[in-house]
C-alpha cells in the first residue's frame, strides 16, 4: 500500500505541495490520509460495492448524476472565489 501511495501522480503532488507550504507534519498527515482513502476504496471494492451498485440500477444512476452535478457546482464555486 505504501508503494502505491509513492507512485508519482496527483497524490504525490499534493503531498509535496503540502510539505513545502505547510511543513513536514502536514505532508505526513496528507500521505496518511491518501493511504487511508486508498485502503477504504480497495476494501469497498473487494466487499462487492459494484454488485450493490448494479442491483440498484436506476437509483445508482441518479446518485451518480447528483454527484456529478455537485462536483460541477463545487468547481464553479471554487473558481469564482479564487478569481
Steps between C-alpha positions, in 0.01 A plus 500: 500500500780740581660422167179590319479830686857588393444449126523842333158643434251751629522374857878539505466856374255578781736355760796696360299823481374465857848411625653805336229746598398374845789287618599140550219410742237618254659295224499188717138561598406537136681178408326312781165636379570388145599152617187477715286607204666246271455224757133591546442495127664160463302354791172628360580366155593160640186495713291515185380857482490471124247217534284716724524787254390271217204373698381855568479571127327831432544627855875463471494693172305782668749508788790520252331789316440684827864449597616631162276806534637567847859477377428740214337745742794465740756569225309807382476629857872447561600679180263792572652544845857474371449759226 
